Amino acid sequence: MIAKGYSMNALPDSVYPPPPTAPQLVCLPGMEAPDLDPKAIAEIIEHVHQRYGIVVPTERREAFSAELGRIQTGAKIESMRELSTRLRQGGAGVLELQLAEAASVNHTSFCREPDVLGYFEEEVLKKMSPQRSQRVWSAAASSGEEAYTIAMMACEHFGPQAAKQALAILGTDINRRCVDQANEGYYSAARVSGVPLDWRQSYFKAEGHRHRISEVLRSICLFRRLNLKLKPWPFQAQFDVIFCRNVLYYFDVPQQSDIAHRLYRQLKVGGWLFTSVTEGIRDLGTKFVAVRPGVYRKESP
């Protein structure tokens, strides 16, 4: 039932997690230090913007440059100029995947922004009919914590078996590694430490040093790669609820406006959009009605 209405067979390019600070590049014997050519790096940053819509801010450029150095040395490419040329000429395959992962930032956790989740629970989830499958899209799912949090909330409200009938959750992300992790459902003890104890006992199984999401939750959630800049999005039906949190500010304003308008069209009338409380979309010219910080509703076609 999860795949009902989803056509996700040909989802495109992926991207995400660099570290928050510039890593130290260590060269092994016989390996040349990466060539951090400023002009070539600037070309790659523009390529990232054109291909993925992602803006690499000034404060992240040192860390991003270090990641480019890792890509260059790992692929045994002689210079940053050659890396830039290969990427801009197209058909770079694995290099593009690595670039996407370096360009994006992956900040996520279970039960994030409890005020927003609490509103979703009281005003949306508890008013859903268990007799009809509700479609939920986690549009920047990262490694799946947000989608699985929603699934746990649904199981607590409807019961696990009824939740499987009431909810179909799709999580998408541009980062291939994050999507793979989300589908596998394995998390470290540190990652699940913020989950309420009774939820951990009900929905996780300890396997060595890791914890795995229960089979019930994995049957509710499906994860696929998707570049939000892709046009059109490959969906066959609209959603009842969309979560698009902590992602819009990685795009410039024209891209933010474009994505916000397309999110509006992707929702059913009466549907809900949840953003981060720090991400306002009021100035992006959409028809969304602001309900409270981080919560919007589609009230007309």
N, C-alpha and C positions, 0 to 999 in steps of 0.2 A: 504493500500500500504506500510505502514511502515514495516510490518513484512515480506515483500517480501525477500526471501532468508535467513531469519534468522531462526535458529533452536535453541531456547534458553530455552527449557522446563526443562532442568536438569542442570542448572548452579550451580556450587559448592560454596564452602566456602567463607565467606565474612570477610571484615576487615575495620576498620578505626577509627575515630577521638579521640585521647587523647588530653588533654590540653597541651599547650606549656611548662608549668612549672609544677613541682610536686605539686599536690593538697594536702591540709591538710586533713588528715583522722580524722574524728570526730566519736567517738564511743558513741552510745547511751547507757543509763543505761542498764546494763545487757548484753551488747554486748562486747565481748573481743576484744582487739586490734589485728589487723592482725599480723601474724607471718611472718616477712620479712626475711626468711631464705635465705642467700646469695647463698648457693649451689643449693637449689631448684629453686630459681629465675634464676640462670644460666642455669639450665636444661630446664626451660620453654623458655628462650631466644633461646636456641639451637633448641627446638621444633618449635618455630615460624620460624626460619630460614629454617629448613628442610621441614616444611609443606607449608609455604607461600613464601619462598625465601626472606623474609624481614630481613634485618639486623637492629638490635636495637643498634644504636651507643652509645658510652660511655656517651655522654652528655645528652642522653635521658633516661638512665637507672634508674635514680632516679624517674622521672615521671612515667615510665613504671612500676616500682616496686610498686609505690603508687596505680596505677590502678589495679595491681594484688591483692593488699590488699583489694581493694573494691570488686573485684570479689570473693575473698575468704570469706569475711565477709557477702556479699550479698547472697552467696550460702550456708552459714552456714557450711563451711568446716573447720574442726578443725585446720588444719595446711597448710602452703605453701607446705610442703612435700606431703600431701595428694592431693592437687591441681595438683602438678606436676605429680604425679602418675596417676591420673585420665586422664589428658590430654594425657600423653604419651601412655597410654593403649588403647586409641581410644574410639570412641563411646560416646564422652563427650557432643555432641549435643550443647545445649545452651551455655555451658562453652566455647566451641570452637568459637562460634559466638562472645561472649564477649571478648575472647582473641584476635580475629582478629581485633575487633574494637579498642582495647587497643594498639595493635602493630603498627597501621598505623597512619599517620599524614595527616590531611585534611586541606590543604591550597588552597583555590580557590576563585575566584571572577568573576563577570561579566566583559566582555571586558578586560580580562587580557592580558598583553603583546601586546599593540596595534600595535607595529611595525610588529610583526609576523602576527597578524590578518589583518593588512593593506596589507601585501604581499599576503596573502591568498585571500583577496578580489580582488586585482588588477590582479593577475597572475593566479588564479585558479577559483574563483567563477564567475567572469565576463566572463570567457571563457567557462563555462559550458553550455551545451545545455538544454534549458527548455523542450525539447522534449524527453529527456531520463532521467530516474531516476538515480541520482548519489548516491552512497553509501558512507556514512561518518561514521567513527568509532571514538568516543571519548573514548580512552582506559583506562583512569583513570578519570572518569567523576565526581567523588565525588558526590555532591548534585545537579549537573546538570547545573551549571552556564555556563560552556564552551559550552556544546551542545546547550543550549538555545541562547547563544550569536551567534553561527553559524547560527541558525535558524532565528534569527532576521536579521542578515546580508542578508540571502537569501531572506527573505520577502521584505527587502528594495530594493533589486536588481530586483527580478522577480515579486514582488507583492505577497500577501499572498496566493492566490489560486494557482498561477503558482508554487510557492515555494513548495507547497504540492506535486506537480507532479514531480518537478525537483530534490528534495532532500529527502533522507531517512536517518535519523541520529540515530545511535545506541550509547547509552552511557552505559558503563559497569564500575562497581566498586566492590571491594571486601567487601565493607561496606554495610550491609543490610539496616541500618538506612538511610544512604545517598541515596541509590537507592530508597527507599520508598519516601523520601522527593522529589527527582527529579521527580518521576512519579506523585506525587500530585501537584507539582509546586507552593508551597507556600514559600514565602521569607519575612523576616522582612524588615521594611523600611530601616534599616541600610544596609542590603545586596543589595538593589536595588539602593542605593544612587549614585553609580558610573555609573549607566546606563544613557545615554543621555535622557534629559527630554522628547523629542518627542517620543523616543522609549518607555519610561515608560508609556506615555499616550496611545500609540498604542497597546502595547503588555502586559500590566499588568492591573489588576483590583484590586482596593483597597477593602479589606474585613476586616473591623475592623483595627487591628494593623498590619495586614499582607497584602501582595500583591500577587496575583496569576497570574501565566503565562497564557496567552490567550489560548483558546481552539485550535486555529490554530497552535500555536507553539507546544502544547502538541500532536497534531496529526502528526507532523513532527518527533518528538523525541520519542524514546522508550528506556527505561532503564531496565537493568537486572544485576544481580550479576554475577561476574566472577573473579576468581582467575587467574591472569596472568601466574602463574606457571603451571596451568592446561595444560595437553597435552592429546590429541590435543585440540585446541580451537574448540568450537562447531558451526562453521560457514559453511554454504553451498556454499557460494560464496565469491569472493574477494571484496575488497573495492577500491574506487577511491581515497579516502583521509583518512589518519589516523592521529589523534591528540594523541600524547602520551607524555604529558608534565608534568614535575616535578614529575616523578615517578621512573625512572630508577635508580636514585641515592639511592633509598631505598634498592636496591639489590646489592649483591656482583658482582664483575666483570664477573665471569663465567655466572651468571644468567642474567646480562645485555646483554652479548653477545648472549646468547640463545634467549632471548626475541627479541632482535634487528633482528636476523636472521629470526625468525618466523614472525615478522612484515613485513619483506621484502617479504616473501612468501605469506603473506595475502593480499598484494597490487597487483592490476593490473599493467601490464607494462605501464609506463607513469604516474603511481600514485604518490601521494605526501605523505611524512611523515613530520609532524610538531612536533618538540620537543621544550623544553624551550631553550632560547638563552644561558642558562648556562649549558645545557646538551649536550655535544658533543658525537657523536657515531663513529667518524672517526677511533678510535683505536679499534673498536670491530670486525673488520674483515668482515664486510658486503659488498655487492656490491652497497650500496646506493651511489649516487652521491651528494656531498654537493653543495648546491646552494648558501646558505648564512647561517649565524648563526641561528640555529633552524629550517632550511628548507632543506629537502633532497628529492631526486627523484629516483624512480626505472626506469631505462632506458633499462634494459635487463631482460630476464626471470631469 
